[in-house]
């Protein structure tokens, strides 16, 4: 049996603006596409404030094959708590901003767990690189340090009882979420199938469009990464803090604002108010409106699946 865990979380300060909700709406649109590729859905509500209408929409798609679990701890404790509730022998942990745009991808990777213990994307987030790569040279080949908790299929028992907590002692001795758990898992020498992680994108700054030289990989999956930044940049300004704008590069800030625009438009919720708030923020970055609108068009062409 196949479990799917998807955490929905809202960063503080909560309740300032409702724009984050479009990501749940977009998840429901995706869910319709591959609703038959898992057996039970576990939704984690971490200050997302999932409503009865939300639950009804989920039930309309998957029937009674779901549970909503309100968790008020940190991200890693929430994952541990929900993993302990899973009764299925296979599990997919997927971020709310992981977009599965091809039907069959989830089913195919669950099937691979008949041959492997772990079928997952990995990434290079964390520290202790040389130490880890000395122990596990196969990770060094791709610059990996941890199992990516945004698209990870595993035999459920492999993930139980692990330490998912990140830590930061200094610039080198640190681990991101799931970093320590990765080392605990690797000690058991599981059979691993690595999944490709499409990181391609295009960008904009105050001088205009920037085209990334990485070609899009047709994996059927795209992890948006750092989804909340677009919303948080707007909220930051609304509460007159403006801290994030100063520390976030224009390319990254505008990338996430663009995805907020595109996803809102995709689910029919790109309101005039939201357009205004996004354009105020892009102007703070020095991006001209005409360049911004060209950027939106180019992202849609580049990621044609959207």
N, C-alpha and C positions, 0 to 999 in steps of 0.2 A: 504493500500500500504506500501511497505517495502523499507526503505532507508538503504544503507550501506556507512558509512564514514570511509575512510582509509587515515590517514595523512602520507606522505612521507617527511622526513626531513633529511637534511645533516648538521651535526655539523661543526662549524668552526674549523680549517681553511679549506675552500672549495677549490676544484680544485687541491689538492696535489697528490691524487691518485684516480683512478676510481673504486677501488674494491667494494665500497658500492653499485654499480649498480646491483650486482647480486641479491640483495634482491628484487628488482622490478621484475626481471626475474622470481624469485621463486614465487612471488605473482601471476604472470600471469599463472604459471603452476597450482597453487591451484585454481585460479579463474575459470579455465576451468571445474574443478570438481563440483563446486556448483554455477555456473553462473545462474541457474534457481531458486535459493532460495531467491532472492531479486528482487526488481523492478527497483531501480535506484542506481547507484554507484556514490559517490562523492569522488573524489581523491583530496587531498590537497597537493599541491606542495610548500614545504617550502625549497627553495634553493636546491631542488633535481634536478632541471633542466630537467623536463620531456620533451622529444623530440617529434617531429612529428611521428617518427617511433614508439615510445612508445604508443602514442595515437592511431596509426593505429592498433597496437597489441591488445589494449584494445577493440577497435571497432570490430575487427575480432572475439572477444570472446562474447561480450555482445551487439553488434549492436549499436543502438543509445541511449542505456540506461545508459549514463554516463555523467559526467561533470568533468572537471579539473579546479581547482581553485588555482591560484597562490596567496599565502599569505606570506607576509613578516614580520608579527608581531610575537609575541611569541606564544608558543604552545597553551596556553589557549585562547588567543584572536582569534587565527585561528579557534579553535573549535567553539567558540561563533559565529564567522562570518559565518561559513559554516552551523551550525545548523539553523541559521536564514534564510538560503536559502532552507532548506528542506521543501518540500510540502507534503511528505508522512506522515501518522499518526503513523507509527512505525519506529524505527531507531535502527541500530546496529553501535556502535562505536568500531572499532577494530584497534589495532596497526598493523603496517606493519610487525612486527616480531611475530605476532600471527599466528600460523600455524594450519589451520583447515584441518585435514587430513582425516576426514570421511565425506562422502556425507550424507546429511540429517540433520546434526547437526544445521546448521543455520536455515533451514526451521522449524525444531521442536521447536526451541527456539522462533522464531517469532510467532508461533502458541500459545505458552504459554502466549503471551501478550493479548490474548483474555480473560484470567483469571486473569492475574497479570498486575500491572503497570510497574514493573521493574523486569527483569530477567538478573542477572549479577553475574560475579565473584566479590568478594570483597578482599581486602588485609589489612595488618596491617601497612601500610606506613603512617607516620605522628606523631603527638604528642597529648598532652592533653588526654592521654589514660583514666585515671581514671574518669575524668570529662565526657568524652563521654560515657564510659561504664556505668556510673551511670545513665545517661539519657536513654541509650539504652542497657540494659543488654543482649539482644539477640546478640549483636555484640561481647560482651566479651567472649561468649562461644567459639568462633572460633578465637578470637584475632583480629577481624576486626576493621578498623577505617574509611575506605573509599570505595566507589564504585570504582572498578578497571576499568579505562578507556581503558583497552586493550581488553576487551570482555564484552561489556555492551549493552543489549537490553532494550529498554524502549519505552513507549509511548512518542512520540516526544514532546508533550506539557509539559511533566514532566521535561524535560531538559532545556527548554527555560528560559531565564532571570536569570540564576544562575551565581554565582561567582566561576569560575574555577581556579582562580589565587592561587598559593601556597604562603605561607609566612613563615618567620622564625624570631620570636622575640628572642627566646632563645632555649636551648636544649629541653625544654618540650613544650613551647608554640609555636607550629609550625603546619603547615598543608601542605601536599603534594598536587600536582595537583589534583583537584576534591575533596579535603578534605572538604573545606567549602561548596561546592555545595552539598556534601553528607548530611551534617547537614541540609541545607536548604530543601532538598528533604524529609528527614526523618521527619521533622516537620509536613509534610502534611500526614503522616501515610499511605504511599502507600502500596499496596499489593506486597510483594517481594518474588521471587523465587531465592534462592542462587544457583549459579553454582559452581561445583567443579573446583579447579584450580590445575592442575597437575604440581607440582614443583620438580618432581624426576629428578635425573641426576647422572652422575658419573664424577669423577674428576681425575686430574693428578697433581703431583708436582715433585720436584727434586728427590724424593725417588721412584717414580713409580705410578701405578694406585691406585685410592681410590674409592671404591664402596660405593655409598650412600645406607643407609638402608631403604630409602623410596621406596616403590614399585610404579612402574608406574601405573597411573590410566587411564583406557581406557575411556577417556572422548571425544575423537575425536578432541581435541584441545590442543595445547601446546604453551604457551607463552615463547618465547626465553629469554626475559628480557635483557635490556641493550645491544641490538644487536650491537650498533655502537662501543663498546669498542674494539672489535677485530681490526676493521679498524683503530680506533684512536690510538691504541698502535703502529701500523706500521707507521702511519703518524707522530706521536710524535717523533719517532726515525728519520724519514726522514728529519724533520725540525730541528733535533738536540736539541730537548727540553727534552725528556725522563722524563717528569714529571709524566705521568700516570703509567709508569712501577714501579716507586718507591712507589706509594700509592695504587696500585692494588694487592691484594693477588694473588699468583701464580695460585691457583686453579680457581679463577674467570677469570683472564686474559687468561689462557689457554682454559678454557671452551668456551669463546667467539671466540678465534682464531680457535678453532676446528670447531665451527659452521660456521665460515667464510669459512674454508676449505671445509666442507661437502656440504654447500649450493652452493658454487662455482662449486664444482664437479658435483652436481646434475643438474645444468643448463648448463654444458659443458664449464665452464669458469675458471677451475682450471689451470691457466697457470703456466709455469715453473717459471716465474717471481714472481707470487703470492706465490707459494710454497717456493721459496727462502726467500721472505720477512717474511713469517710466521715462518719458521724454524730459521731464525736469531733471531726473537723475543723470541721464545720458549727457545733457547739456552741462551738468556739473563736471563731467569728465572731459568736456570740450569737444564732444562728437556732434557734428552738424546733423540736423534733422534729415537732410537729403541723403547723407551717408548712412544714417541709421535705417532708413526705409530700404535702401539698396541692400544693406546687410541682412535684413529680414528676408528679402527675396532670395539672396544667395544661400542663406542657411537652408531654406526650404528646397532649393535646387540641389544643394550638396547632400542633404539628408532627405532624399526624395520620398522615403518611406513615411515621413511624417504627414 
